[in-house]
Amino acid sequence: MKLIDSLLERNSARGLIEPFPDSNEMEKIYQAALRAPDHAKLKPARFIQITGQGLNKLSSVFYDFAKNELMIKDESVLQKYKDAPFRAPMIIILVTKHQEHPKVPLIEQKLSTAASAQNILLALESYGYAGIWRTGKFSFNNKLLKYLNLDDNNTILGYLYVGTRDGDKKKISNYSVDEFVSVWE
């Protein structure tokens, strides 16, 4: 399959099951991530890969954070957050590590991390896996950093849920590019 065909067929997968990429595949996937555009070669993207018992730890983090920081009292809502990490066999937390630079503002560093995330999603598809980028209350929240042993020089951009697509790839119709593109000649 040509790269353009793969790009045109990519879509997020809500249902994810095992298997997930092995360590050799993940090495290549992270290499692809690090090829994302990166002004001044700061490499701001950081990835926290979670599998196995790590999902239990993340489950506890989500529960504790929701209860103690978000002040959620409803046990059914707390349980929903506690169960969230088990929607996939692997989760990659997307983090931007901020670095002071006279020509590279923080927003550019976050954009570089976002481009890295897209490269991960595309690389997963190239290996026959799938993923979905999730955000929500546990992203862009500085209070969560301490729960993940991260300092204030970091921003959590989201969570890539990774695995094998459970079921058929959903059909997505093509968009009319005329709605999104203007051409100056």
C-alpha positions in Angstrom: 0.0 0.0 0.0 1.3 3.4 -0.9 1.8 5.9 1.9 -0.9 8.3 0.6 -3.5 5.4 0.6 -2.6 4.6 4.2 -3.0 8.2 5.2 -6.4 8.5 3.5 -7.7 5.3 5.3 -6.4 6.1 8.8 -8.9 6.7 11.5 -9.1 6.3 15.2 -10.1 3.0 16.8 -12.3 3.0 19.9 -12.1 -0.7 20.5 -8.6 -1.9 21.1 -7.4 -5.4 22.2 -4.2 -7.4 22.3 -1.8 -7.8 20.7 0.0 -4.4 20.9 3.4 -3.6 19.4 6.5 -5.5 20.8 9.6 -3.7 21.9 11.3 -3.9 18.5 8.3 -2.4 16.8 8.0 0.3 19.5 11.6 1.3 19.0 10.9 2.0 15.3 7.6 3.7 16.2 9.4 6.0 18.6 12.1 6.7 16.0 9.3 7.7 13.6 7.8 10.0 16.4 11.2 11.7 16.8 11.2 12.6 13.1 8.4 15.1 13.6 9.0 18.8 12.8 11.1 20.3 15.6 12.3 23.9 15.6 15.9 24.1 16.9 16.0 20.3 17.5 14.8 20.7 21.1 13.1 17.3 21.1 10.3 18.4 23.5 8.3 15.2 23.1 8.3 12.7 25.9 6.4 9.5 26.1 5.4 7.4 29.1 4.5 3.9 27.8 2.2 1.9 30.0 1.2 -1.8 29.8 0.5 -4.7 32.1 0.6 -3.7 35.8 1.3 -0.1 34.8 -2.3 0.1 33.7 -3.3 -0.7 37.3 -1.1 2.1 38.5 -2.5 4.5 36.0 -6.0 3.4 37.1 -5.2 4.4 40.7 -3.7 7.7 39.6 -6.9 8.6 37.6 -9.1 7.6 40.6 -7.1 9.5 43.2 -6.8 12.5 40.9 -10.5 12.6 40.2 -11.4 12.2 43.8 -8.8 14.5 45.4 -8.2 17.2 42.8 -11.4 17.2 40.7 -13.4 16.7 43.9 -15.7 14.1 42.3 -17.9 12.4 44.9 -20.1 10.3 42.6 -18.7 6.7 42.9 -20.0 5.7 39.5 -18.1 8.6 37.9 -14.9 7.7 39.9 -15.3 4.1 38.7 -15.5 5.3 35.1 -12.2 7.1 35.4 -10.6 4.2 37.3 -11.7 1.9 34.4 -10.4 4.2 31.6 -6.9 2.8 31.3 -8.3 -0.7 30.6 -9.8 0.3 27.3 -6.5 -0.6 25.6 -3.6 -2.9 26.3 -1.1 -0.1 25.9 -1.3 3.6 26.7 1.3 6.2 25.7 1.1 9.4 27.7 2.1 12.4 25.5 4.1 14.9 27.3 5.8 18.1 26.2 8.9 19.0 28.3 9.2 22.8 28.1 12.6 24.3 27.3 13.5 27.9 27.3 14.6 29.0 23.9 14.7 32.6 22.4 13.2 31.4 19.1 11.0 28.5 20.0 8.0 29.4 22.2 6.1 26.8 24.2 3.3 26.6 21.7 5.8 25.4 19.0 7.1 22.8 21.4 3.6 21.5 22.0 2.9 21.4 18.3 6.1 19.4 17.8 4.9 16.9 20.4 1.5 16.7 18.6 3.2 16.0 15.3 5.1 13.2 17.1 1.8 11.8 18.3 0.5 11.8 14.7 3.6 10.0 13.6 3.1 7.4 16.2 -0.5 6.8 15.1 0.6 6.5 11.5 3.5 4.1 12.4 1.1 2.0 14.4 -1.2 1.6 11.3 1.8 0.7 9.2 2.4 -2.3 11.5 -1.2 -3.3 11.5 -2.1 -1.9 14.9 -4.4 1.0 15.7 -4.9 3.8 18.2 -6.9 6.7 19.4 -5.8 10.0 20.9 -7.8 10.8 24.0 -7.7 14.0 26.0 -10.2 15.3 28.6 -9.8 16.2 32.3 -6.5 14.3 32.6 -4.8 16.4 29.8 -3.5 20.0 30.1 -4.0 19.8 33.8 -0.9 20.9 35.9 -2.3 19.3 39.0 -2.0 15.8 37.5 1.8 16.3 36.9 2.7 15.4 40.5 0.7 12.2 40.3 2.8 11.1 37.4 6.1 12.3 39.0 6.5 15.1 36.4 7.5 18.6 37.3 5.9 21.9 36.3 8.1 22.1 33.1 5.8 19.5 31.5 2.4 19.5 29.8 0.3 16.4 29.3 -1.1 16.6 25.7 -3.1 13.5 25.9 -3.1 9.7 25.9 -2.6 7.4 22.9 -4.6 4.2 23.5 -2.8 1.5 21.5 -3.6 -2.1 20.4 -5.2 -4.1 17.7 -8.4 -2.8 16.3 -11.4 -4.8 17.6 -13.7 -5.1 14.7 -13.7 -3.6 11.2 -12.2 -0.2 10.5 -15.0 2.3 10.4 -15.8 3.9 7.0 -15.1 7.6 6.8 -16.2 9.5 3.8 -13.8 11.8 2.1 -14.1 15.5 2.8 -14.4 18.1 0.1 -11.1 19.9 0.3 -12.7 23.0 -1.2 -14.3 23.7 2.3 -10.9 23.7 4.0 -8.4 25.0 1.4 -8.1 28.4 -0.2 -5.6 29.0 -3.0 -3.8 32.3 -3.7 -2.3 32.6 -7.2 
